[in-house]
């Protein structure tokens, strides 16, 4: 919903986490200035500053974004760990999806930096971090206050205010925003968003403290993905909706604190947090497949209290005269969650599918040791242990209640060679993990039909990865890196928040490369270009899917796309981006950016494929020496008719021939349970203008 806005001169004081030398070629830090120089449609897209990461939205401006990285459709956050000021964003055992990471409450102007890591090679990184992690730091203060207003196409309005003041020995930062947006949809999004932040800090990231409070509320309607056949038949246009009552409401209130201190032996840091959040999400993805009369809308309710604390210690020393650094830490978290999945009609309660109370706790311990053997060789060996336990109380079926626990140990290794002629070579390997929904680990009966028995899923899932890379600065002004990676994921059974039961997936393997370039030939110009390519496949043969395919014989409209195969749906084989940014602190400034998401398989047999998406965004503005700034963002500059997201699955519309066959009892049950296979899509917003006026005081 929010555009990135270039900060006026002197409006921020960056305070980022202290970082040592890079441990991998793919590890990097993106400053808040770099991030805010990019034009983007919604706050979650700020993460596209991470090379190879694509952020989309398919269902309104209050739902978590969908993320793609290294050949993974990460859904709403699984396997991409995100924190803000040390507070986890990913929600485990979430009503909509495991690892749900909603960043709609992020105020981009308050970001100081993003620290990015990829792969399971870092002992500090735990749950959801197998593919990557993004740690977002916040500014502590502003040199001047900021008042900003943005107006744009399709009812876009945003007000932002931010200022800080000296209080005692520290600084008090206050930021707040109001936002509304309708979007180009026939059924307006009608977004109403209120967001605020208060932060008190003293000292620095390595010697100081901070206490931060956040509050966020949002309500919206949403145009979910629509079937291609309805568009082709003229029943809907691209911006239409099959169920205009879809949408949701959410809130989030957080309190966190951070403490860091350095001494003669090294440093230590600690943080703690409490987050209270609530979400009601109304969706209808299959239209009239499950209920041919009232429709398939459902409500996913998530009400949780999350609390956690982390502490770590870093010691500087020597081993036989060789410089050495040892880090170890403890991470803990507890989630108390009330969950419900109900059938609804126009957001009104119809019937319950399942309702649960979950208490989930985890403890992670880790240690890493880095030795610099020579001026050109350093190694890091690490180990991480994770313990998870959960108590699930099913309010409708006691057979789906229970207690479960699991633990995993994960060794890590990294090696850096260099620098040689301003170039370094990297090697990393390690084991990682992510947690599954605790309900899936205790569910033994289908919530919709207790006669159907289910196998509980594992609570923790193993991943394994390796990577080699090089980073070079041989060419003056050019920072270039190249990484080749492989990542394996064990066979797992995932909990489906949309159905309330479990669904099986097979083991998978992904391998590919990332090439990242940042060039700054002059102080007033930045050029970047990134390319990532991945080969992603399931492993083994899917006999269950073969049985499904056979059961659909005679009904090609249902059978197509259901043949067994090894393609991974929505796994992008190629992602590319490029951009140029120019301007000094005073005067004209601008940005032109390009983002490309290649065609991807949408079904395991590759019968359906998405079309590639290519989008240009631009910005032009002027900063006056008195602190005033005006800028114009142009999103989807060439008005491309692309899609934010495309899926392929079975559904039923009342206009389908198959609908009549199913309601009359003519078609087999397996066919009617699958529905008519088709593309379903959510389009990119058309050409959009957003004008911003800002001033400092």
PEUR-V681034 format. One record per residue. RES is the residue in three letters. PSI is psi in radians with two decimals (NA if undefined). OMEGA is omega in whole degrees, 0 to 359 (999 if undefined). Layout:
res=RES psi=PSI omega=OMEGA
res=RES psi=PSI omega=OMEGA
This chain:
res=UNK psi=-0.50 omega=189
res=UNK psi=2.44 omega=173
res=UNK psi=2.59 omega=169
res=UNK psi=2.51 omega=180
res=UNK psi=2.25 omega=180
res=UNK psi=2.27 omega=183
res=UNK psi=2.47 omega=173
res=UNK psi=2.68 omega=182
res=UNK psi=2.26 omega=175
res=UNK psi=0.24 omega=183
res=UNK psi=0.00 omega=180
res=UNK psi=2.60 omega=172
res=UNK psi=1.87 omega=187
res=UNK psi=2.24 omega=174
res=UNK psi=1.72 omega=182
res=UNK psi=2.82 omega=177
res=UNK psi=2.49 omega=179
res=UNK psi=2.28 omega=181
res=UNK psi=2.46 omega=174
res=UNK psi=-2.82 omega=178
res=UNK psi=2.64 omega=180
res=UNK psi=2.45 omega=179
res=UNK psi=-0.33 omega=178
res=UNK psi=2.77 omega=180
res=UNK psi=-0.50 omega=182
res=UNK psi=-0.06 omega=179
res=UNK psi=2.36 omega=181
res=UNK psi=2.92 omega=175
res=UNK psi=2.29 omega=177
res=UNK psi=2.16 omega=182
res=UNK psi=2.79 omega=177
res=UNK psi=-0.61 omega=178
res=UNK psi=-0.75 omega=178
res=UNK psi=-0.75 omega=181
res=UNK psi=-0.79 omega=185
res=UNK psi=-0.12 omega=174
res=UNK psi=-0.14 omega=182
res=UNK psi=2.34 omega=171
res=UNK psi=2.27 omega=176
res=UNK psi=2.83 omega=189
res=UNK psi=-0.64 omega=187
res=UNK psi=2.75 omega=188
res=UNK psi=-0.60 omega=180
res=UNK psi=-0.46 omega=180
res=UNK psi=-0.17 omega=173
res=UNK psi=-0.50 omega=181
res=UNK psi=-0.19 omega=176
res=UNK psi=-0.08 omega=168
res=UNK psi=-0.27 omega=174
res=UNK psi=2.10 omega=181
res=UNK psi=2.27 omega=177
res=UNK psi=-0.06 omega=182
res=UNK psi=2.25 omega=176
res=UNK psi=2.36 omega=180
res=UNK psi=2.16 omega=181
res=UNK psi=3.06 omega=177
res=UNK psi=2.30 omega=182
res=UNK psi=0.14 omega=187
res=UNK psi=1.16 omega=174
res=UNK psi=2.88 omega=188
res=UNK psi=0.44 omega=173
res=UNK psi=-0.21 omega=179
res=UNK psi=2.62 omega=178
res=UNK psi=2.59 omega=177
res=UNK psi=2.93 omega=172
res=UNK psi=2.38 omega=188
res=UNK psi=2.50 omega=177
res=UNK psi=2.25 omega=180
res=UNK psi=2.36 omega=176
res=UNK psi=0.79 omega=178
res=UNK psi=0.20 omega=179
res=UNK psi=2.29 omega=159
res=UNK psi=1.76 omega=187
res=UNK psi=0.18 omega=183
res=UNK psi=-2.19 omega=182
res=UNK psi=0.32 omega=174
res=UNK psi=-0.14 omega=180
res=UNK psi=2.27 omega=178
res=UNK psi=0.21 omega=168
res=UNK psi=1.75 omega=182
res=UNK psi=2.22 omega=181
res=UNK psi=2.31 omega=172
res=UNK psi=2.67 omega=173
res=UNK psi=2.02 omega=182
res=UNK psi=0.64 omega=178
res=UNK psi=-0.02 omega=181
res=UNK psi=2.19 omega=180
res=UNK psi=2.43 omega=175
res=UNK psi=-0.63 omega=181
res=UNK psi=2.34 omega=178
res=UNK psi=2.13 omega=176
res=UNK psi=2.71 omega=184
res=UNK psi=0.99 omega=183
res=UNK psi=2.65 omega=183
res=UNK psi=-0.60 omega=183
res=UNK psi=-0.69 omega=182
res=UNK psi=2.56 omega=182
res=UNK psi=2.29 omega=180
res=UNK psi=0.22 omega=181
res=UNK psi=2.10 omega=186
res=UNK psi=1.62 omega=181
res=UNK psi=2.09 omega=178
res=UNK psi=0.31 omega=180
res=UNK psi=-0.25 omega=178
res=UNK psi=-0.04 omega=181
res=UNK psi=2.31 omega=173
res=UNK psi=1.84 omega=187
res=UNK psi=-0.58 omega=182
res=UNK psi=-0.26 omega=179
res=UNK psi=0.04 omega=181
res=UNK psi=2.25 omega=175
res=UNK psi=-0.70 omega=182
res=UNK psi=2.80 omega=172
res=UNK psi=2.13 omega=174
res=UNK psi=2.18 omega=189
res=UNK psi=2.29 omega=172
res=UNK psi=2.65 omega=178
res=UNK psi=2.43 omega=177
res=UNK psi=2.79 omega=184
res=UNK psi=0.92 omega=186
res=UNK psi=0.05 omega=186
res=UNK psi=2.13 omega=186
res=UNK psi=-0.47 omega=181
res=UNK psi=-0.40 omega=184
res=UNK psi=2.24 omega=184
res=UNK psi=-2.07 omega=186
res=UNK psi=2.43 omega=175
res=UNK psi=0.09 omega=187
res=UNK psi=0.24 omega=184
res=UNK psi=-0.72 omega=179
res=UNK psi=-0.71 omega=180
res=UNK psi=2.98 omega=176
res=UNK psi=2.53 omega=178
res=UNK psi=2.03 omega=180
res=UNK psi=1.97 omega=185
res=UNK psi=2.15 omega=176
res=UNK psi=2.69 omega=182
res=UNK psi=2.63 omega=175
res=UNK psi=2.73 omega=178
res=UNK psi=-0.47 omega=185
res=UNK psi=2.89 omega=172
res=UNK psi=2.56 omega=177
res=UNK psi=-0.54 omega=177
res=UNK psi=2.76 omega=175
res=UNK psi=2.79 omega=181
res=UNK psi=2.25 omega=172
res=UNK psi=2.29 omega=190
res=UNK psi=2.43 omega=176
res=UNK psi=2.39 omega=179
res=UNK psi=2.33 omega=174
res=UNK psi=2.59 omega=183
res=UNK psi=-3.05 omega=181
res=UNK psi=2.70 omega=173
res=UNK psi=0.68 omega=174
res=UNK psi=0.42 omega=181
res=UNK psi=2.23 omega=176
res=UNK psi=2.39 omega=177
res=UNK psi=2.32 omega=173
res=UNK psi=2.33 omega=180
res=UNK psi=2.32 omega=173
res=UNK psi=2.46 omega=183
res=UNK psi=2.36 omega=178
res=UNK psi=2.82 omega=176
res=UNK psi=2.76 omega=181
res=UNK psi=2.66 omega=176
res=UNK psi=2.19 omega=178
res=UNK psi=1.95 omega=183
res=UNK psi=-2.26 omega=179
res=UNK psi=0.14 omega=184
res=UNK psi=-2.87 omega=182
res=UNK psi=2.48 omega=175
res=UNK psi=2.08 omega=180
res=UNK psi=2.33 omega=177
res=UNK psi=2.29 omega=177
res=UNK psi=2.49 omega=178
res=UNK psi=2.64 omega=179
res=UNK psi=2.64 omega=172
res=UNK psi=2.42 omega=181
res=UNK psi=2.49 omega=172
res=UNK psi=2.67 omega=180
res=UNK psi=2.38 omega=176
res=UNK psi=-0.57 omega=183
res=UNK psi=3.04 omega=182
res=UNK psi=0.11 omega=189
res=UNK psi=2.56 omega=176
res=UNK psi=-0.59 omega=173
res=UNK psi=1.79 omega=188
res=UNK psi=2.52 omega=177
res=UNK psi=-0.58 omega=178
res=UNK psi=0.80 omega=180
res=UNK psi=2.38 omega=174
res=UNK psi=1.87 omega=189
res=UNK psi=2.38 omega=177
res=UNK psi=2.31 omega=189
res=UNK psi=2.42 omega=180
res=UNK psi=2.73 omega=181
res=UNK psi=2.37 omega=172
res=UNK psi=2.28 omega=186
res=UNK psi=2.23 omega=174
res=UNK psi=2.33 omega=183
res=UNK psi=2.66 omega=172
res=UNK psi=2.54 omega=174
res=UNK psi=-2.58 omega=184
res=UNK psi=-3.10 omega=180
res=UNK psi=-0.45 omega=181
res=UNK psi=-0.32 omega=177
res=UNK psi=1.48 omega=181
res=UNK psi=-3.12 omega=180
res=UNK psi=2.78 omega=172
res=UNK psi=2.59 omega=174
res=UNK psi=2.24 omega=187
res=UNK psi=2.32 omega=173
res=UNK psi=2.43 omega=180
res=UNK psi=2.58 omega=175
res=UNK psi=2.43 omega=185
res=UNK psi=2.31 omega=173
res=UNK psi=2.57 omega=183
res=UNK psi=2.46 omega=171
res=UNK psi=2.60 omega=188
res=UNK psi=2.79 omega=164
res=UNK psi=2.82 omega=182
res=UNK psi=2.52 omega=169
res=UNK psi=1.79 omega=179
res=UNK psi=3.07 omega=179
res=UNK psi=2.51 omega=184
res=UNK psi=2.64 omega=183
res=UNK psi=2.43 omega=181
res=UNK psi=-0.63 omega=183
res=UNK psi=-0.54 omega=178
res=UNK psi=-0.61 omega=177
res=UNK psi=-0.80 omega=181
res=UNK psi=-0.67 omega=181
res=UNK psi=-0.08 omega=181
res=UNK psi=0.19 omega=178
res=UNK psi=-0.53 omega=178
res=UNK psi=2.67 omega=165
res=UNK psi=3.14 omega=186
res=UNK psi=-0.41 omega=183
res=UNK psi=0.32 omega=179
res=UNK psi=3.12 omega=183
res=UNK psi=2.40 omega=175
res=UNK psi=-0.49 omega=180
res=UNK psi=1.68 omega=185
res=UNK psi=-0.09 omega=179
res=UNK psi=0.04 omega=175
res=UNK psi=2.72 omega=179
res=UNK psi=-2.61 omega=180
res=UNK psi=-3.13 omega=172
res=UNK psi=2.59 omega=184
res=UNK psi=2.78 omega=172
res=UNK psi=2.76 omega=180
res=UNK psi=2.25 omega=177
res=UNK psi=2.24 omega=187
res=UNK psi=2.52 omega=173
res=UNK psi=2.22 omega=182
res=UNK psi=2.74 omega=178
res=UNK psi=2.61 omega=181
res=UNK psi=2.46 omega=179
res=UNK psi=2.28 omega=179
res=UNK psi=2.56 omega=181
res=UNK psi=2.44 omega=176
res=UNK psi=2.59 omega=177
res=UNK psi=-3.02 omega=183
res=UNK psi=-0.44 omega=183
res=UNK psi=-0.35 omega=183
res=UNK psi=-2.20 omega=182
res=UNK psi=2.82 omega=172
res=UNK psi=2.72 omega=179
res=UNK psi=2.67 omega=180
res=UNK psi=2.63 omega=173
res=UNK psi=2.73 omega=179
res=UNK psi=2.72 omega=184
res=UNK psi=2.69 omega=171
res=UNK psi=2.25 omega=181
res=UNK psi=2.23 omega=173
res=UNK psi=2.15 omega=183
res=UNK psi=2.74 omega=179
res=UNK psi=2.49 omega=180
res=UNK psi=2.36 omega=165
res=UNK psi=2.11 omega=186
res=UNK psi=2.08 omega=181
res=UNK psi=2.09 omega=182
res=UNK psi=2.70 omega=171
res=UNK psi=1.69 omega=185
res=UNK psi=-0.38 omega=186
res=UNK psi=0.00 omega=168
res=UNK psi=-1.47 omega=180
res=UNK psi=0.57 omega=181
res=UNK psi=-0.85 omega=182
res=UNK psi=-0.68 omega=180
res=UNK psi=1.74 omega=185
res=UNK psi=-0.16 omega=182
res=UNK psi=-0.95 omega=186
res=UNK psi=-0.23 omega=179
res=UNK psi=3.04 omega=191
res=UNK psi=0.32 omega=181
res=UNK psi=2.49 omega=178
res=UNK psi=2.78 omega=179
res=UNK psi=2.22 omega=173
res=UNK psi=2.05 omega=184
res=UNK psi=2.25 omega=179
res=UNK psi=2.06 omega=179
res=UNK psi=1.99 omega=188
res=UNK psi=2.69 omega=169
res=UNK psi=2.09 omega=182
res=UNK psi=2.31 omega=178
res=UNK psi=2.57 omega=180
res=UNK psi=2.90 omega=178
res=UNK psi=2.50 omega=179
res=UNK psi=2.55 omega=175
res=UNK psi=2.46 omega=180
res=UNK psi=2.73 omega=181
res=UNK psi=2.35 omega=176
res=UNK psi=2.23 omega=181
res=UNK psi=2.27 omega=175
res=UNK psi=2.30 omega=182
res=UNK psi=-2.69 omega=180
res=UNK psi=2.71 omega=177
res=UNK psi=1.90 omega=183
res=UNK psi=0.70 omega=179
res=UNK psi=-0.02 omega=180
res=UNK psi=2.33 omega=179
res=UNK psi=2.37 omega=184
res=UNK psi=2.54 omega=176
res=UNK psi=2.30 omega=180
res=UNK psi=2.28 omega=178
res=UNK psi=2.46 omega=175
res=UNK psi=2.68 omega=185
res=UNK psi=2.95 omega=179
res=UNK psi=2.29 omega=179
res=UNK psi=2.32 omega=182
res=UNK psi=2.66 omega=181
res=UNK psi=2.54 omega=175
res=UNK psi=2.33 omega=177
res=UNK psi=2.18 omega=171
res=UNK psi=2.03 omega=194
res=UNK psi=2.31 omega=168
res=UNK psi=2.15 omega=186
res=UNK psi=2.51 omega=177
res=UNK psi=2.47 omega=174
res=UNK psi=2.03 omega=185
res=UNK psi=2.60 omega=170
res=UNK psi=2.42 omega=182
res=UNK psi=2.81 omega=172
res=UNK psi=2.04 omega=182
res=UNK psi=0.73 omega=178
res=UNK psi=0.14 omega=177
res=UNK psi=2.46 omega=184
res=UNK psi=2.37 omega=177
res=UNK psi=-0.94 omega=180
res=UNK psi=2.81 omega=181
res=UNK psi=2.43 omega=174
res=UNK psi=-0.87 omega=173
res=UNK psi=2.73 omega=178
res=UNK psi=2.33 omega=187
res=UNK psi=2.64 omega=166
res=UNK psi=2.25 omega=185
res=UNK psi=2.32 omega=168
res=UNK psi=2.03 omega=184
res=UNK psi=2.26 omega=182
res=UNK psi=2.65 omega=180
res=UNK psi=2.64 omega=174
res=UNK psi=2.28 omega=175
res=UNK psi=2.36 omega=175
res=UNK psi=2.57 omega=181
res=UNK psi=2.79 omega=175
res=UNK psi=2.48 omega=177
res=UNK psi=2.48 omega=178
res=UNK psi=2.16 omega=180
res=UNK psi=2.26 omega=178
res=UNK psi=2.27 omega=174
res=UNK psi=1.74 omega=186
res=UNK psi=-0.66 omega=177
res=UNK psi=-3.13 omega=177
res=UNK psi=-0.30 omega=184
res=UNK psi=0.16 omega=180
res=UNK psi=2.19 omega=170
res=UNK psi=2.54 omega=180
res=UNK psi=2.64 omega=176
res=UNK psi=2.16 omega=175
res=UNK psi=2.38 omega=183
res=UNK psi=2.89 omega=177
res=UNK psi=2.51 omega=178
res=UNK psi=2.41 omega=175
res=UNK psi=2.34 omega=180
res=UNK psi=2.34 omega=176
res=UNK psi=2.24 omega=179
res=UNK psi=2.49 omega=175
res=UNK psi=2.53 omega=182
res=UNK psi=2.51 omega=173
res=UNK psi=2.11 omega=183
res=UNK psi=2.18 omega=175
res=UNK psi=1.89 omega=177
res=UNK psi=2.12 omega=186
res=UNK psi=-0.25 omega=182
res=UNK psi=-0.34 omega=182
res=UNK psi=1.78 omega=184
res=UNK psi=-0.36 omega=178
res=UNK psi=-0.28 omega=177
res=UNK psi=0.14 omega=174
res=UNK psi=2.88 omega=175
res=UNK psi=3.05 omega=176
res=UNK psi=2.50 omega=183
res=UNK psi=2.60 omega=175
res=UNK psi=2.77 omega=180
res=UNK psi=2.74 omega=178
res=UNK psi=2.65 omega=177
res=UNK psi=2.48 omega=171
res=UNK psi=2.41 omega=187
res=UNK psi=1.86 omega=175
res=UNK psi=2.64 omega=182
res=UNK psi=2.62 omega=177
res=UNK psi=2.40 omega=174
res=UNK psi=2.59 omega=176
res=UNK psi=2.41 omega=179
res=UNK psi=2.24 omega=176
res=UNK psi=2.23 omega=178
res=UNK psi=-3.09 omega=13
res=UNK psi=2.50 omega=171
res=UNK psi=1.97 omega=180
res=UNK psi=0.87 omega=179
res=UNK psi=0.54 omega=178
res=UNK psi=2.50 omega=177
res=UNK psi=2.57 omega=179
res=UNK psi=2.43 omega=188
res=UNK psi=2.54 omega=173
res=UNK psi=2.32 omega=178
res=UNK psi=2.55 omega=176
res=UNK psi=2.60 omega=180
res=UNK psi=2.97 omega=174
res=UNK psi=2.55 omega=176
res=UNK psi=-2.96 omega=182
res=UNK psi=2.81 omega=161
res=UNK psi=2.69 omega=180
res=UNK psi=2.66 omega=171
res=UNK psi=2.88 omega=177
res=UNK psi=2.23 omega=183
res=UNK psi=-0.50 omega=179
res=UNK psi=-0.64 omega=178
res=UNK psi=-0.45 omega=181
res=UNK psi=-0.21 omega=179
res=UNK psi=-0.14 omega=183
res=UNK psi=2.20 omega=178
res=UNK psi=-0.18 omega=180
res=UNK psi=2.45 omega=178
res=UNK psi=2.16 omega=182
res=UNK psi=-0.54 omega=180
res=UNK psi=-0.43 omega=181
res=UNK psi=1.61 omega=184
res=UNK psi=-0.28 omega=178
res=UNK psi=-0.36 omega=179
res=UNK psi=2.05 omega=182
res=UNK psi=2.48 omega=182
res=UNK psi=2.68 omega=176
res=UNK psi=2.22 omega=178
res=UNK psi=2.60 omega=179
res=UNK psi=2.76 omega=175
res=UNK psi=2.54 omega=180
res=UNK psi=-0.60 omega=180
res=UNK psi=2.49 omega=182
res=UNK psi=2.34 omega=183
res=UNK psi=2.45 omega=169
res=UNK psi=2.69 omega=179
res=UNK psi=2.41 omega=182
res=UNK psi=2.82 omega=176
res=UNK psi=2.72 omega=185
res=UNK psi=2.45 omega=170
res=UNK psi=2.55 omega=182
res=UNK psi=2.98 omega=178
res=UNK psi=2.48 omega=174
res=UNK psi=2.31 omega=186
res=UNK psi=2.52 omega=173
res=UNK psi=0.60 omega=181
res=UNK psi=-0.77 omega=179
res=UNK psi=2.16 omega=181
res=UNK psi=2.25 omega=178
res=UNK psi=-0.18 omega=182
res=UNK psi=2.16 omega=173
res=UNK psi=1.94 omega=185
res=UNK psi=2.42 omega=177
res=UNK psi=2.62 omega=180
res=UNK psi=2.22 omega=182
res=UNK psi=2.46 omega=172
res=UNK psi=2.28 omega=187
res=UNK psi=2.81 omega=171
res=UNK psi=2.45 omega=181
res=UNK psi=2.13 omega=178
res=UNK psi=2.49 omega=177
res=UNK psi=2.32 omega=182
res=UNK psi=2.81 omega=171
res=UNK psi=2.41 omega=184
res=UNK psi=2.87 omega=174
res=UNK psi=2.06 omega=185
res=UNK psi=2.54 omega=176
res=UNK psi=2.29 omega=179
res=UNK psi=1.91 omega=179
res=UNK psi=-0.43 omega=180
res=UNK psi=-0.44 omega=183
res=UNK psi=-0.35 omega=181
res=UNK psi=0.18 omega=179
res=UNK psi=-2.92 omega=183
res=UNK psi=2.65 omega=175
res=UNK psi=2.45 omega=187
res=UNK psi=2.51 omega=167
res=UNK psi=2.81 omega=182
res=UNK psi=3.05 omega=173
res=UNK psi=2.66 omega=183
res=UNK psi=2.78 omega=175
res=UNK psi=2.38 omega=175
res=UNK psi=2.38 omega=173
res=UNK psi=2.64 omega=183
res=UNK psi=-2.82 omega=180
res=UNK psi=2.76 omega=173
res=UNK psi=2.35 omega=178
res=UNK psi=2.05 omega=186
res=UNK psi=2.34 omega=182
res=UNK psi=2.34 omega=175
res=UNK psi=2.11 omega=187
res=UNK psi=2.23 omega=178
res=UNK psi=1.48 omega=183
res=UNK psi=-0.50 omega=179
res=UNK psi=2.86 omega=181
res=UNK psi=-0.34 omega=186
res=UNK psi=0.13 omega=181
res=UNK psi=2.37 omega=176
res=UNK psi=2.35 omega=177
res=UNK psi=2.31 omega=176
res=UNK psi=2.61 omega=178
res=UNK psi=2.23 omega=183
res=UNK psi=2.53 omega=177
res=UNK psi=2.29 omega=177
res=UNK psi=2.30 omega=178
res=UNK psi=2.42 omega=185
res=UNK psi=2.45 omega=170
res=UNK psi=2.04 omega=185
res=UNK psi=2.23 omega=179
res=UNK psi=2.55 omega=165
res=UNK psi=2.79 omega=178
res=UNK psi=2.54 omega=180
res=UNK psi=-3.06 omega=183
res=UNK psi=2.38 omega=183
res=UNK psi=1.57 omega=181
res=UNK psi=-0.57 omega=178
res=UNK psi=-0.72 omega=179
res=UNK psi=-0.57 omega=176
res=UNK psi=-0.66 omega=178
res=UNK psi=-0.68 omega=177
res=UNK psi=-0.80 omega=181
res=UNK psi=-0.75 omega=180
res=UNK psi=-0.64 omega=182
res=UNK psi=-0.30 omega=182
res=UNK psi=0.10 omega=182
res=UNK psi=2.45 omega=180
res=UNK psi=-0.16 omega=179
res=UNK psi=1.39 omega=186
res=UNK psi=-0.51 omega=180
res=UNK psi=-0.39 omega=176
res=UNK psi=-0.50 omega=186
res=UNK psi=-0.61 omega=183
res=UNK psi=2.36 omega=181
res=UNK psi=-0.04 omega=182
res=UNK psi=0.11 omega=177
res=UNK psi=2.58 omega=178
res=UNK psi=2.50 omega=179
res=UNK psi=3.11 omega=183
res=UNK psi=0.10 omega=176
res=UNK psi=2.52 omega=179
res=UNK psi=2.02 omega=183
res=UNK psi=2.39 omega=176
res=UNK psi=0.39 omega=175
res=UNK psi=1.82 omega=185
res=UNK psi=2.21 omega=179
res=UNK psi=-0.28 omega=182
res=UNK psi=2.36 omega=174
res=UNK psi=2.35 omega=179
res=UNK psi=2.64 omega=176
res=UNK psi=2.71 omega=177
res=UNK psi=2.69 omega=180
res=UNK psi=2.75 omega=175
res=UNK psi=2.30 omega=180
res=UNK psi=2.34 omega=180
res=UNK psi=2.78 omega=175
res=UNK psi=2.66 omega=173
res=UNK psi=-3.03 omega=182
res=UNK psi=-0.48 omega=179
res=UNK psi=2.39 omega=177
res=UNK psi=-2.79 omega=183
res=UNK psi=2.55 omega=174
res=UNK psi=2.81 omega=180
res=UNK psi=2.94 omega=181
res=UNK psi=2.47 omega=169
res=UNK psi=2.18 omega=183
res=UNK psi=2.57 omega=178
res=UNK psi=2.41 omega=179
res=UNK psi=2.34 omega=184
res=UNK psi=2.26 omega=175
res=UNK psi=2.05 omega=187
res=UNK psi=2.87 omega=173
res=UNK psi=2.40 omega=184
res=UNK psi=2.65 omega=173
res=UNK psi=2.49 omega=180
res=UNK psi=-0.24 omega=176
res=UNK psi=2.82 omega=185
res=UNK psi=-0.42 omega=179
res=UNK psi=0.04 omega=177
res=UNK psi=0.33 omega=179
res=UNK psi=-0.51 omega=176
res=UNK psi=2.37 omega=176
res=UNK psi=2.52 omega=176
res=UNK psi=2.79 omega=171
res=UNK psi=2.63 omega=178
res=UNK psi=2.64 omega=178
res=UNK psi=2.20 omega=180
res=UNK psi=2.05 omega=187
res=UNK psi=2.39 omega=172
res=UNK psi=2.37 omega=173
res=UNK psi=2.55 omega=181
res=UNK psi=2.85 omega=178
res=UNK psi=2.46 omega=173
res=UNK psi=2.34 omega=182
res=UNK psi=3.08 omega=180
res=UNK psi=2.33 omega=175
res=UNK psi=2.23 omega=177
res=UNK psi=2.78 omega=182
res=UNK psi=-0.14 omega=177
res=UNK psi=0.13 omega=177
res=UNK psi=-0.11 omega=178
res=UNK psi=2.60 omega=180
res=UNK psi=2.45 omega=173
res=UNK psi=2.41 omega=180
res=UNK psi=2.62 omega=177
res=UNK psi=2.11 omega=174
res=UNK psi=2.34 omega=175
res=UNK psi=1.96 omega=183
res=UNK psi=2.46 omega=188
res=UNK psi=1.08 omega=190
res=UNK psi=-0.66 omega=183
res=UNK psi=0.29 omega=174
res=UNK psi=0.83 omega=182
res=UNK psi=2.38 omega=177
res=UNK psi=1.15 omega=179
res=UNK psi=3.07 omega=180
res=UNK psi=2.44 omega=171
res=UNK psi=-0.74 omega=182
res=UNK psi=2.55 omega=174
res=UNK psi=2.34 omega=174
res=UNK psi=3.02 omega=170
res=UNK psi=2.06 omega=178
res=UNK psi=3.09 omega=183
res=UNK psi=2.45 omega=177
res=UNK psi=3.05 omega=177
res=UNK psi=2.32 omega=170
res=UNK psi=2.70 omega=180
res=UNK psi=-0.30 omega=178
res=UNK psi=-0.10 omega=179
res=UNK psi=2.44 omega=173
res=UNK psi=-0.65 omega=180
res=UNK psi=-0.52 omega=178
res=UNK psi=-0.79 omega=180
res=UNK psi=-0.65 omega=178
res=UNK psi=-0.62 omega=181
res=UNK psi=-0.75 omega=181
res=UNK psi=-0.42 omega=178
res=UNK psi=-0.10 omega=180
res=UNK psi=0.22 omega=182
res=UNK psi=-0.74 omega=183
res=UNK psi=2.61 omega=178
res=UNK psi=2.72 omega=182
res=UNK psi=-0.69 omega=181
res=UNK psi=-0.67 omega=179
res=UNK psi=-0.74 omega=181
res=UNK psi=-0.48 omega=175
res=UNK psi=-0.50 omega=180
res=UNK psi=-0.75 omega=182
res=UNK psi=-2.98 omega=181
res=UNK psi=2.12 omega=180
res=UNK psi=2.42 omega=182
res=UNK psi=2.81 omega=168
res=UNK psi=2.40 omega=169
res=UNK psi=2.39 omega=192
res=UNK psi=2.75 omega=173
res=UNK psi=1.99 omega=188
res=UNK psi=2.72 omega=170
res=UNK psi=2.50 omega=175
res=UNK psi=2.45 omega=179
res=UNK psi=-3.07 omega=180
res=UNK psi=2.17 omega=187
res=UNK psi=2.38 omega=178
res=UNK psi=2.44 omega=175
res=UNK psi=2.12 omega=182
res=UNK psi=2.25 omega=182
res=UNK psi=2.34 omega=170
res=UNK psi=2.30 omega=183
res=UNK psi=2.60 omega=177
res=UNK psi=2.64 omega=177
res=UNK psi=2.72 omega=181
res=UNK psi=NA omega=999
